[in-house]
């Protein structure tokens, strides 16, 4: 079992190193680096200061107060063709939650010397809960809870808490998230433990007409002068209900769009990686369940039920 866990960590480190915003350490909890939104993926991963839809639960729960209606969201991607990653979430004004699942294809198990000795399967899950509280008209606080569970090839469990805030001033918004500031190490069935990656992430967003510009970065930009932690994106609502977006970060460039139809929104993003195969992300969101129920009743009535 020890070799299987070590093999899983090695494979995840290679595959997800290009996705992690924190460069110093990659843990098996990298499921939380994959994101939950095609919209955010199309923005290069920059969303901390905007955080104006259900994905705020994942990126900055202090923004959840901007939601006025109950929303449901689903998301799917195939990272590098080797894993299936899916999420489902719901959020309302001041609260939200997401369930994440990462499941691998059959992986090759190797010994200490790199010789193949068999195969195994990798499955991990994550739960993200977020709440937001308004202190004033322009200032809000938030708190995020992450629960990590490794099901295969060995069992593991860990919890972390991330406080956050958001400030709005005119056409600009600012967000800060102290990621995994309080945490309990990930513990495995074989007695091994791993720490969570901790850092401080900052976001700035500003609106100019129908365009919104975003930039996110971590403490490494200030303490180390490390520009590789910077993520930038732009979203244009000029052609609404078609919304266009583009983004960039150290892993590559992204392009995406959204199509709005009544209370539904379809998001798509295409990620062009510098060193790894290109990938796509697809999300579907829906709000106002009252109208959804009425629509279903009308459809059933039309079918004679």
Backbone bond lengths (Angstrom), bond angles and torsions (degrees), N, CA, C in turn:
res aa  C-N    CA-C-N  psi(-1)  N-CA   C-N-CA  omega(-1)  CA-C   N-CA-C  phi
1 X - - - 1.451 - - 1.513 111.43 -
2 X 1.333 116.52 -35.73 1.455 120.30 -179.46 1.506 111.95 -60.19
3 X 1.347 116.31 -41.68 1.466 119.85 179.85 1.509 111.08 -68.03
4 X 1.310 117.25 -35.62 1.461 119.58 178.79 1.524 110.66 -65.42
5 X 1.339 117.16 -43.04 1.458 119.57 179.12 1.517 110.54 -64.66
6 X 1.345 116.49 -41.13 1.459 120.37 179.24 1.523 110.91 -65.10
7 X 1.337 117.05 -38.95 1.457 120.58 178.37 1.519 110.89 -64.73
8 X 1.334 116.13 -40.32 1.461 119.89 179.59 1.519 111.07 -63.79
9 X 1.340 116.37 -43.06 1.462 120.62 179.11 1.521 110.36 -61.76
10 X 1.357 116.74 -42.83 1.455 120.76 -179.06 1.522 111.03 -63.37
11 X 1.331 117.33 -46.20 1.462 121.39 -179.10 1.521 110.68 -64.01
12 X 1.331 116.55 -44.07 1.458 119.53 179.48 1.518 111.45 -64.93
13 X 1.319 116.62 -37.67 1.450 119.93 179.62 1.514 111.33 -62.28
14 X 1.338 116.43 -40.99 1.462 120.29 179.98 1.519 110.76 -69.36
15 X 1.348 116.46 -45.54 1.455 120.08 -175.66 1.514 112.94 -72.29
16 X 1.330 117.71 -36.08 1.451 120.33 -172.18 1.517 113.81 -103.63
17 X 1.315 117.33 -1.68 1.466 118.80 179.79 1.522 110.63 -59.04
18 X 1.322 116.73 -34.70 1.459 120.01 -179.65 1.517 112.28 -75.75
19 X 1.344 116.93 -11.27 1.453 119.85 -178.76 1.520 112.43 -100.49
20 X 1.312 117.76 -19.27 1.463 120.30 -173.08 1.517 111.09 -77.77
21 X 1.325 117.01 133.98 1.452 120.59 178.73 1.525 110.94 -79.22
22 X 1.308 116.79 -25.80 1.455 119.83 177.19 1.514 107.94 -95.45
23 X 1.322 116.13 121.47 1.456 119.74 -170.54 1.526 113.97 -89.03
24 X 1.312 117.65 -18.29 1.455 119.46 -169.71 1.520 113.33 -74.38
25 X 1.357 117.37 -25.75 1.465 117.97 -173.71 1.521 109.93 -156.85
26 X 1.297 117.93 137.86 1.455 123.42 175.59 1.515 108.00 -119.57
27 X 1.334 118.02 121.13 1.453 121.49 179.82 1.522 108.60 -107.62
28 X 1.334 116.25 175.04 1.457 119.60 178.35 1.521 110.93 -70.34
29 X 1.329 119.05 -9.15 1.463 121.84 175.33 1.523 111.12 -81.11
30 X 1.325 116.94 22.61 1.464 121.74 179.55 1.520 112.32 -65.06
31 X 1.317 118.50 -6.45 1.460 120.84 174.47 1.516 110.29 -56.75
32 X 1.338 116.96 -28.64 1.459 120.50 -179.12 1.531 112.33 -80.52
33 X 1.330 118.19 -5.95 1.466 120.98 177.04 1.525 111.86 -90.06
34 X 1.329 117.55 -8.77 1.462 120.88 -174.36 1.520 113.36 -84.78
35 X 1.320 117.83 -14.81 1.445 120.02 177.27 1.515 113.45 81.70
36 X 1.339 116.12 175.14 1.463 121.26 -177.47 1.524 112.18 -135.79
37 X 1.336 118.02 8.50 1.457 120.11 -170.68 1.519 111.91 -143.81
38 X 1.334 116.61 126.97 1.460 120.55 174.06 1.524 110.82 -68.65
39 X 1.326 116.40 -30.70 1.462 119.54 176.91 1.518 110.31 -60.79
40 X 1.328 117.32 -47.63 1.458 121.25 -179.72 1.521 111.01 -67.14
41 X 1.333 117.26 -38.06 1.461 120.46 177.73 1.524 110.65 -60.32
42 X 1.332 116.68 -38.60 1.445 120.31 178.16 1.513 113.68 -68.48
43 X 1.339 116.67 -18.50 1.464 122.98 177.68 1.526 111.84 -94.38
44 X 1.310 116.62 15.00 1.457 119.72 -179.68 1.517 113.79 73.21
45 X 1.331 117.18 13.80 1.458 121.39 -179.39 1.515 113.84 88.73
46 X 1.339 118.30 2.00 1.465 121.67 -179.48 1.526 109.46 -87.54
47 X 1.344 117.01 117.94 1.458 119.77 -176.84 1.527 112.85 -158.69
48 X 1.321 118.02 -3.30 1.459 121.30 -172.08 1.521 112.62 -59.70
49 X 1.332 117.54 -40.01 1.464 120.24 -177.23 1.520 112.89 -86.75
50 X 1.337 117.85 -24.91 1.467 120.49 -179.88 1.522 110.11 -80.86
51 X 1.317 117.59 -64.45 1.477 124.39 171.74 1.520 112.70 38.70
52 X 1.335 117.05 54.82 1.460 120.81 -173.60 1.524 114.01 -111.69
53 X 1.346 118.12 13.15 1.458 120.09 173.45 1.527 108.87 -135.50
54 X 1.332 116.83 -167.92 1.465 120.27 -174.94 1.524 113.17 -60.94
55 X 1.335 118.00 -24.11 1.463 121.29 179.06 1.519 112.66 -67.07
56 X 1.338 117.82 -10.81 1.467 120.76 174.82 1.522 110.50 -57.28
57 X 1.324 117.22 -29.24 1.466 121.44 176.63 1.520 110.88 -52.60
58 X 1.312 115.87 -39.70 1.462 122.52 -175.03 1.522 112.57 -88.36
59 X 1.354 118.04 -36.48 1.465 121.06 -171.72 1.524 114.16 -100.21
60 X 1.323 117.91 -34.18 1.463 121.82 177.05 1.525 109.35 -168.67
61 X 1.339 118.03 92.45 1.467 120.97 -176.78 1.530 114.43 -60.20
62 X 1.331 118.11 -16.50 1.457 119.09 176.93 1.518 111.49 -62.23
63 X 1.330 117.72 -20.33 1.454 121.89 178.87 1.514 114.59 -84.58
64 X 1.336 118.19 -4.70 1.462 120.94 -176.61 1.527 112.93 -64.53
65 X 1.320 117.33 -20.01 1.455 120.23 179.41 1.525 112.22 -68.19
66 X 1.320 117.53 -14.14 1.464 120.87 178.49 1.518 112.31 -76.11
67 X 1.334 117.43 -14.48 1.460 120.93 179.79 1.519 110.01 -78.34
68 X 1.315 116.78 135.24 1.463 121.03 179.83 1.524 111.95 -110.25
69 X 1.342 117.12 -14.22 1.453 121.03 -178.42 1.520 110.44 -135.27
70 X 1.317 115.38 158.71 1.455 121.36 177.16 1.524 109.64 -68.33
71 X 1.338 116.57 134.97 1.460 121.11 -177.99 1.524 110.31 -128.89
72 X 1.323 115.33 149.47 1.459 123.04 175.69 1.518 108.04 -126.39
73 X 1.332 117.04 137.18 1.461 120.70 -176.38 1.522 110.38 -139.01
74 X 1.343 115.55 143.36 1.466 121.39 173.43 1.518 108.35 -132.08
75 X 1.330 115.59 156.69 1.472 119.59 -170.04 1.525 108.13 -154.24
76 X 1.347 116.16 141.65 1.462 119.56 179.06 1.521 109.99 -148.11
77 X 1.335 115.52 143.32 1.456 121.39 173.37 1.522 109.03 -155.13
78 X 1.344 115.26 161.13 1.469 122.06 176.64 1.518 107.43 -120.32
79 X 1.345 118.72 87.99 1.464 120.81 -178.16 1.526 112.07 -59.63
80 X 1.324 116.07 112.65 1.463 123.13 174.77 1.525 113.40 59.26
81 X 1.327 117.17 17.45 1.453 121.13 177.64 1.516 114.41 72.36
82 X 1.333 116.99 10.36 1.467 119.99 -176.37 1.522 113.06 -112.32
83 X 1.335 117.17 -18.79 1.462 121.86 -177.43 1.518 109.21 -133.60
84 X 1.324 116.18 155.76 1.458 122.68 169.28 1.514 107.69 -110.77
85 X 1.328 115.75 125.79 1.458 120.59 -178.26 1.519 108.63 -125.06
86 X 1.326 116.90 121.30 1.452 121.41 -179.75 1.510 111.59 -135.30
87 X 1.331 116.09 151.48 1.459 120.96 178.01 1.519 109.11 -140.45
88 X 1.316 115.68 156.02 1.455 122.26 170.79 1.525 106.41 -140.10
89 X 1.332 115.82 136.65 1.452 118.90 -176.70 1.509 112.37 -147.71
90 X 1.303 115.12 162.81 1.451 122.01 175.31 1.517 108.45 -143.81
91 X 1.337 116.40 151.14 1.460 120.50 -178.04 1.519 109.68 -156.40
92 X 1.322 114.90 152.78 1.455 122.97 174.79 1.514 108.42 -138.82
93 X 1.298 117.32 -169.65 1.453 121.06 -178.46 1.527 111.09 -65.25
94 X 1.342 116.41 107.79 1.461 121.20 175.90 1.509 115.59 91.73
95 X 1.331 119.25 0.88 1.466 120.07 -179.55 1.524 110.23 -151.78
96 X 1.333 116.08 160.28 1.457 120.38 177.28 1.512 111.52 -172.76
97 X 1.323 116.16 162.72 1.456 121.07 178.95 1.517 111.22 -154.93
98 X 1.334 116.06 146.74 1.467 122.59 178.43 1.517 109.50 -136.15
99 X 1.338 114.96 142.51 1.464 121.62 169.55 1.516 107.91 -112.92
100 X 1.346 117.34 131.99 1.454 122.96 -176.89 1.525 110.07 -119.27
101 X 1.325 116.10 142.59 1.467 121.79 177.00 1.518 109.09 -135.04
102 X 1.326 116.20 129.82 1.457 122.75 175.86 1.515 107.87 -124.21
103 X 1.326 116.22 119.64 1.463 120.78 -175.04 1.525 108.84 -131.31
104 X 1.320 116.46 133.34 1.467 120.74 -175.17 1.518 112.07 -96.17
105 X 1.327 114.25 163.94 1.455 120.14 163.24 1.533 107.07 -74.77
106 X 1.320 117.92 -176.57 1.466 120.44 177.11 1.533 108.46 -67.88
107 X 1.338 116.69 126.90 1.459 122.62 -178.55 1.527 110.08 -108.16
108 X 1.316 115.81 150.55 1.461 121.16 -179.61 1.524 110.33 -87.86
109 X 1.317 115.98 129.52 1.466 121.62 177.98 1.527 109.38 -93.04
110 X 1.322 116.21 134.74 1.465 120.89 -179.27 1.521 110.80 -126.39
111 X 1.334 115.69 155.07 1.453 120.06 178.04 1.527 110.06 -87.37
112 X 1.327 116.43 -172.22 1.457 122.31 -176.42 1.521 112.26 -59.42
113 X 1.316 116.90 -27.11 1.460 121.53 -176.22 1.533 112.66 -98.20
114 X 1.320 116.62 7.19 1.460 120.51 177.73 1.506 114.99 84.75
115 X 1.322 117.29 9.66 1.464 120.40 179.74 1.525 110.44 -84.37
116 X 1.333 118.49 133.79 1.466 120.05 178.44 1.523 111.34 -65.84
117 X 1.331 115.70 132.82 1.462 120.44 -178.83 1.520 112.28 -128.13
118 X 1.348 117.35 4.71 1.459 119.91 179.97 1.519 111.40 154.48
119 X 1.311 115.74 -165.81 1.455 121.86 178.58 1.524 110.31 -131.43
120 X 1.318 115.85 162.11 1.457 120.51 176.63 1.529 109.03 -155.14
121 X 1.310 115.22 173.04 1.458 122.90 -177.75 1.522 108.35 -120.80
122 X 1.351 116.31 145.64 1.465 121.05 179.27 1.528 109.64 -119.97
123 X 1.330 116.54 125.43 1.454 122.12 177.39 1.523 109.54 -139.58
124 X 1.334 116.56 124.86 1.458 120.33 175.74 1.517 109.46 -134.25
125 X 1.326 115.63 156.47 1.457 121.86 -179.54 1.521 109.76 -130.97
126 X 1.307 115.53 159.38 1.453 120.64 176.91 1.519 110.39 -145.10
127 X 1.312 116.29 146.64 1.460 122.82 175.13 1.521 107.74 -125.45
128 X 1.316 116.91 127.89 1.460 121.93 179.39 1.528 108.28 -123.05
129 X 1.323 116.77 121.98 1.466 122.95 176.46 1.521 108.86 -119.98
130 X 1.317 116.79 138.76 1.451 120.08 -178.97 1.513 111.99 -139.39
131 X 1.337 116.16 146.93 1.462 122.30 175.68 1.522 108.31 -135.31
132 X 1.322 116.01 149.72 1.452 121.61 177.81 1.517 110.44 -130.64
133 X 1.341 116.03 148.27 1.467 121.07 -178.42 1.519 108.91 -138.89
134 X 1.317 116.56 129.10 1.457 121.27 -178.45 1.520 110.76 -85.99
135 X 1.333 116.76 124.54 1.458 121.61 176.32 1.521 111.55 -91.58
136 X 1.335 116.41 -32.83 1.457 122.71 175.31 1.516 107.36 -152.97
137 X 1.330 117.39 -178.63 1.450 119.89 -178.16 1.510 114.26 -61.95
138 X 1.341 117.74 -25.04 1.463 121.46 -175.97 1.521 114.02 -116.66
139 X 1.326 117.26 -0.44 1.464 119.95 -172.94 1.519 109.82 -133.29
140 X 1.335 116.60 130.12 1.466 120.99 179.77 1.520 110.43 -140.43
141 X 1.308 115.04 152.65 1.461 123.20 177.91 1.522 109.31 -114.05
142 X 1.315 115.94 157.88 1.452 120.11 177.70 1.519 111.13 -147.99
143 X 1.322 115.10 164.13 1.460 121.48 177.13 1.516 108.50 -143.07
144 X 1.332 115.07 134.54 1.456 121.20 -179.11 1.525 110.51 -120.01
145 X 1.325 115.84 135.70 1.463 122.98 175.56 1.521 108.36 -112.78
146 X 1.330 116.69 127.78 1.457 122.44 174.42 1.523 109.39 -114.44
147 X 1.313 115.60 133.17 1.470 121.80 175.29 1.522 107.30 -122.67
148 X 1.314 116.69 121.77 1.463 121.72 -178.49 1.523 110.42 -109.90
149 X 1.334 115.43 136.61 1.452 120.23 176.62 1.515 111.29 -136.37
150 X 1.319 117.34 127.15 1.460 122.45 174.81 1.526 107.63 -103.88
151 X 1.339 116.77 121.15 1.458 121.48 -177.57 1.520 112.36 -96.32
152 X 1.331 117.49 -40.91 1.462 123.10 -179.67 1.524 109.11 -139.20
153 X 1.322 118.24 144.29 1.477 129.61 7.96 1.525 113.78 -86.89
154 X 1.346 117.03 -3.00 1.458 121.94 178.13 1.513 106.86 -146.23
155 X 1.314 117.43 154.35 1.444 120.10 -176.58 1.540 110.95 -84.38
156 X 1.338 115.30 141.32 1.459 121.52 177.82 1.512 110.29 -150.54
157 X 1.352 116.58 158.68 1.461 120.41 -175.65 1.518 109.70 -155.03
158 X 1.356 116.70 140.68 1.452 121.34 177.92 1.517 111.42 -159.49
159 X 1.342 116.89 156.48 1.459 123.33 -177.70 1.521 109.37 -135.25
160 X 1.340 117.03 143.66 1.459 120.66 174.13 1.523 110.22 -144.03
161 X 1.348 115.68 157.06 1.456 123.10 176.90 1.524 108.90 -124.71
162 X 1.344 115.99 137.19 1.462 121.33 -178.89 1.527 109.54 -129.66
163 X 1.335 119.18 107.10 1.470 120.88 173.49 1.521 110.14 -75.66
164 X 1.322 116.85 153.78 1.456 120.64 -177.79 1.526 109.95 -154.44
165 X 1.322 115.86 167.28 1.457 121.08 177.39 1.519 110.21 -149.05
166 X 1.334 115.65 163.60 1.458 122.69 176.46 1.518 108.79 -144.27
167 X 1.337 115.57 138.57 1.455 121.88 177.70 1.516 109.16 -129.24
168 X 1.315 116.85 132.78 1.457 122.18 -179.72 1.517 109.56 -115.49
169 X 1.340 116.20 127.45 1.451 121.76 178.18 1.512 110.69 -138.56
170 X 1.331 117.22 101.41 1.456 120.66 -178.36 1.510 111.73 65.19
171 X 1.314 116.47 -127.24 1.465 121.45 -178.81 1.521 112.30 -86.30
172 X 1.329 118.11 1.35 1.463 121.97 -177.83 1.527 111.30 -112.50
173 X 1.323 113.41 150.17 1.460 120.86 175.01 1.524 107.90 -133.07
174 X 1.327 114.91 148.74 1.455 120.97 -179.57 1.528 108.63 -132.33
175 X 1.318 116.54 139.46 1.455 121.15 178.91 1.515 111.81 -137.51
176 X 1.316 115.94 146.97 1.463 122.44 176.43 1.524 108.75 -136.58
177 X 1.323 116.33 134.98 1.463 121.81 176.67 1.525 108.32 -130.32
178 X 1.337 115.91 123.84 1.470 121.31 174.46 1.525 106.73 -93.54
179 X 1.325 116.08 88.59 1.454 121.47 -168.52 1.524 112.27 -72.41
180 X 1.337 113.26 126.99 1.470 122.59 178.08 1.531 111.70 56.88
181 X 1.335 116.64 35.13 1.466 121.14 -177.60 1.519 111.39 -58.84
182 X 1.326 116.44 -44.02 1.459 122.23 174.83 1.520 107.46 -110.06
183 X 1.326 116.98 127.54 1.462 117.60 -176.91 1.518 111.69 -154.04
184 X 1.300 113.69 158.00 1.451 123.24 173.31 1.517 106.57 -114.96
185 X 1.327 119.22 121.85 1.475 122.03 -173.46 1.523 112.83 -52.07
186 X 1.315 114.41 150.13 1.462 120.83 176.95 1.525 108.38 -71.66
187 X 1.311 116.37 122.66 1.465 121.81 -177.98 1.523 109.91 -112.66
188 X 1.331 114.56 136.08 1.462 120.91 -177.68 1.522 110.47 -109.25
189 X 1.333 114.65 161.59 1.464 120.60 -176.80 1.525 112.30 -62.24
190 X 1.345 117.29 -24.64 1.462 119.25 -179.80 1.524 113.07 -86.69
191 X 1.359 116.77 5.97 1.458 121.18 177.69 1.515 114.65 94.39
192 X 1.325 117.37 -9.80 1.463 121.13 -179.91 1.525 110.28 -73.67
193 X 1.335 117.23 147.74 1.462 121.87 176.20 1.529 110.06 -127.78
194 X 1.329 115.69 152.47 1.459 121.76 176.47 1.524 109.39 -134.58
195 X 1.329 117.38 141.70 1.469 119.73 177.99 1.524 111.26 -80.50
196 X 1.323 116.42 157.91 1.445 121.94 170.96 1.531 109.24 -80.51
197 X 1.327 116.46 151.57 1.451 121.05 172.27 1.521 108.53 -78.45
198 X 1.319 117.74 126.58 1.459 122.00 179.74 1.526 109.93 -117.60
199 X 1.320 116.02 140.63 1.463 121.33 173.67 1.525 109.19 -164.04
200 X 1.313 115.76 173.72 1.460 122.64 175.37 1.518 108.25 -113.35
201 X 1.320 116.60 125.45 1.467 121.53 -178.57 1.524 109.31 -116.05
202 X 1.328 115.34 137.34 1.462 122.25 -177.41 1.521 109.07 -122.89
203 X 1.328 117.00 143.14 1.451 121.71 178.08 1.518 111.85 -133.97
204 X 1.319 116.08 146.63 1.462 122.82 175.63 1.524 107.67 -132.49
205 X 1.325 117.14 134.03 1.459 122.27 177.77 1.518 108.95 -135.00
206 X 1.323 116.50 140.20 1.455 118.97 176.11 1.519 109.69 -142.93
207 X 1.334 114.68 143.73 1.452 122.01 -177.29 1.520 110.65 -103.81
208 X 1.328 115.81 132.95 1.457 123.22 175.69 1.523 107.64 -129.70
209 X 1.330 116.10 96.28 1.454 120.17 -176.57 1.515 111.56 66.86
210 X 1.326 116.41 -122.39 1.467 120.95 -179.01 1.526 112.24 -92.58
211 X 1.333 117.42 3.42 1.463 121.57 -179.42 1.528 110.87 -109.04
212 X 1.322 114.98 145.30 1.457 122.05 174.15 1.523 108.47 -124.55
213 X 1.333 116.20 130.26 1.458 122.17 -179.19 1.528 108.93 -112.97
214 X 1.334 115.49 138.59 1.460 120.24 -175.15 1.520 110.98 -134.06
215 X 1.334 114.64 147.40 1.456 120.74 172.52 1.526 108.48 -145.10
216 X 1.316 116.61 131.65 1.464 123.75 175.47 1.518 108.86 -121.96
217 X 1.317 116.87 148.03 1.458 121.13 174.61 1.523 108.76 -156.86
218 X 1.322 115.85 162.28 1.455 120.91 178.24 1.521 110.30 -105.01
219 X 1.307 115.17 176.89 1.464 121.45 -179.14 1.527 112.44 -58.67
220 X 1.356 116.80 -21.53 1.464 120.22 -178.06 1.525 112.64 -63.62
221 X 1.332 117.11 -25.34 1.460 119.48 178.38 1.521 110.87 -65.06
222 X 1.328 116.29 -35.90 1.460 120.99 -177.77 1.519 111.54 -88.15
223 X 1.324 117.15 -44.08 1.468 120.22 -175.15 1.518 113.61 -78.65
224 X 1.350 116.39 -29.34 1.466 119.79 -176.23 1.527 113.49 -121.24
225 X 1.329 116.79 -6.65 1.455 118.99 -174.25 1.510 112.27 67.29
226 X 1.323 116.56 26.99 1.470 122.46 -174.60 1.526 109.98 -88.05
227 X 1.332 117.76 102.15 1.463 121.42 -178.10 1.524 112.57 -77.55
228 X 1.335 117.45 -9.15 1.464 119.60 -178.76 1.525 112.47 -70.25
229 X 1.338 117.81 -12.67 1.463 120.21 179.37 1.526 111.79 -87.14
230 X 1.317 117.81 -1.10 1.465 121.85 -176.39 1.527 110.56 -82.10
231 X 1.325 116.00 136.92 1.464 123.00 174.90 1.528 107.66 -126.99
232 X 1.332 116.64 134.02 1.458 120.87 -177.79 1.514 110.47 -131.88
233 X 1.330 116.05 147.36 1.450 120.09 178.98 1.516 111.80 -153.74
234 X 1.324 115.63 161.96 1.459 122.55 177.46 1.519 108.60 -140.95
235 X 1.330 115.98 137.11 1.464 121.88 179.27 1.522 108.85 -126.90
236 X 1.326 116.41 132.25 1.462 121.69 -179.19 1.525 110.60 -120.35
237 X 1.340 115.08 126.87 1.460 121.66 176.48 1.528 110.94 -105.24
238 X 1.305 116.16 20.67 1.462 122.14 -176.45 1.537 111.68 -60.64
239 X 1.341 116.63 -32.54 1.458 120.62 -176.05 1.528 112.08 -110.03
240 X 1.343 116.59 26.08 1.466 121.60 -178.36 1.530 110.24 -49.27
241 X 1.352 118.64 135.19 1.465 130.07 16.77 1.526 116.71 -83.10
242 X 1.323 117.99 6.42 1.458 120.77 171.26 1.526 108.23 -94.09
243 X 1.332 116.51 122.71 1.456 122.36 -179.62 1.522 108.37 -114.04
244 X 1.309 116.90 127.20 1.457 122.34 -178.12 1.517 110.79 -106.57
245 X 1.335 116.32 149.61 1.467 119.28 179.37 1.527 110.34 -152.86
246 X 1.319 114.53 158.54 1.464 122.21 176.66 1.519 107.88 -150.47
247 X 1.330 116.18 154.65 1.455 119.71 -179.11 1.515 111.53 -156.89
248 X 1.309 115.17 169.53 1.458 120.39 178.22 1.522 109.61 -151.72
249 X 1.317 115.08 151.12 1.460 122.46 173.35 1.523 107.43 -156.91
250 X 1.308 117.51 -172.72 1.459 119.50 -173.59 1.524 113.14 -68.55
251 X 1.351 117.15 -17.38 1.462 119.23 179.70 1.514 112.79 -83.71
252 X 1.347 117.70 -25.15 1.448 119.61 -177.18 1.518 112.05 160.36
253 X 1.331 115.03 -155.75 1.455 122.68 -177.55 1.521 109.40 -121.48
254 X 1.328 116.07 148.45 1.458 120.02 -179.45 1.522 110.72 -130.80
255 X 1.320 114.84 149.84 1.455 122.37 176.04 1.519 107.50 -134.71
256 X 1.318 116.47 144.67 1.452 118.05 -179.07 1.513 112.75 -160.58
257 X 1.325 114.45 171.79 1.454 119.99 176.73 1.521 109.00 -153.45
258 X 1.323 115.27 162.08 1.455 123.25 172.99 1.511 108.96 -128.02
259 X 1.311 115.98 145.25 1.451 122.38 173.14 1.522 107.57 -120.63
260 X 1.328 116.51 119.48 1.457 122.19 179.21 1.519 109.54 -97.84
261 X 1.321 116.25 132.46 1.454 121.61 175.90 1.521 108.31 -142.12
262 X 1.334 115.17 109.61 1.461 122.15 -175.39 1.533 108.92 54.24
263 X 1.343 118.49 -117.46 1.463 120.86 -177.66 1.531 112.44 -99.60
264 X 1.328 117.34 9.61 1.467 120.95 -179.54 1.522 110.48 -107.80
265 X 1.324 115.67 153.06 1.465 121.56 177.46 1.522 109.22 -141.92
266 X 1.328 115.63 126.51 1.459 121.98 176.29 1.522 108.27 -106.68
267 X 1.339 116.91 124.75 1.462 122.65 179.62 1.513 109.62 -114.11
268 X 1.327 116.21 138.87 1.454 121.79 176.57 1.524 108.64 -136.67
269 X 1.338 116.29 140.68 1.464 121.56 176.80 1.518 109.15 -139.15
270 X 1.321 115.60 140.36 1.461 122.01 175.67 1.523 107.50 -118.04
271 X 1.334 116.37 123.79 1.462 122.22 -174.14 1.520 109.86 -107.29
272 X 1.310 115.87 119.32 1.463 122.42 178.47 1.518 107.92 -99.97
273 X 1.338 116.84 104.41 1.463 121.75 -177.39 1.525 110.54 -87.34
274 X 1.329 114.64 147.37 1.461 119.63 179.24 1.531 111.83 -71.71
275 X 1.345 117.39 -39.19 1.457 120.07 -172.42 1.527 113.85 -120.46
276 X 1.333 117.99 -8.89 1.452 121.52 -175.70 1.528 109.81 -123.92
277 X 1.323 117.85 164.84 1.465 120.21 -179.81 1.528 112.11 -59.31
278 X 1.325 116.24 147.76 1.455 121.09 177.35 1.525 109.90 -65.49
279 X 1.320 116.19 152.21 1.458 120.96 179.81 1.526 109.29 -137.40
280 X 1.326 115.78 164.79 1.451 121.16 175.89 1.519 109.54 -126.78
281 X 1.322 116.02 157.24 1.455 122.30 178.77 1.523 108.13 -134.53
282 X 1.316 116.20 137.69 1.457 121.83 -178.76 1.526 109.32 -130.68
283 X 1.342 116.33 132.21 1.460 121.51 178.00 1.520 109.71 -133.12
284 X 1.326 115.36 149.24 1.457 121.81 175.41 1.521 108.36 -131.85
285 X 1.333 116.61 127.43 1.463 122.15 -178.66 1.518 109.97 -124.99
286 X 1.337 114.30 150.26 1.460 119.75 178.08 1.517 108.88 -144.39
287 X 1.339 116.34 142.72 1.453 121.04 177.77 1.517 109.85 -132.02
288 X 1.331 115.77 168.00 1.462 122.40 178.67 1.526 110.84 61.87
289 X 1.344 115.78 75.63 1.456 120.82 -176.84 1.530 112.78 -70.18
290 X 1.344 116.19 -17.49 1.453 119.10 176.26 1.517 111.08 -62.92
291 X 1.339 116.16 -46.06 1.463 119.50 178.94 1.524 111.07 -69.68
292 X 1.347 117.09 -30.42 1.460 119.90 176.65 1.519 110.56 -63.57
293 X 1.351 116.33 -45.34 1.454 119.96 178.59 1.514 112.20 -62.42
294 X 1.350 116.33 -41.37 1.459 119.94 178.55 1.522 110.51 -63.50
295 X 1.341 116.70 -39.12 1.460 120.69 179.36 1.513 111.81 -64.61
296 X 1.344 116.42 -39.76 1.458 120.37 178.70 1.526 111.18 -66.92
297 X 1.345 116.26 -40.20 1.444 119.22 177.94 1.528 111.51 -62.84
298 X 1.338 116.00 -40.87 1.458 120.34 178.09 1.523 111.09 -64.15
299 X 1.347 116.64 -39.47 1.458 120.24 178.65 1.518 111.51 -66.21
300 X 1.338 117.05 -44.36 1.465 120.73 179.51 1.526 110.94 -64.23
301 X 1.351 116.47 -38.29 1.461 119.92 178.51 1.526 110.53 -64.17
302 X 1.328 115.32 -38.43 1.457 119.27 179.10 1.517 112.42 -67.21
303 X 1.352 116.85 -26.33 1.461 122.04 179.01 1.532 112.03 -87.14
304 X 1.334 115.45 -3.96 1.469 119.36 176.67 1.504 113.55 91.18
305 X 1.342 119.40 14.87 1.465 120.32 179.52 1.527 110.31 -90.67
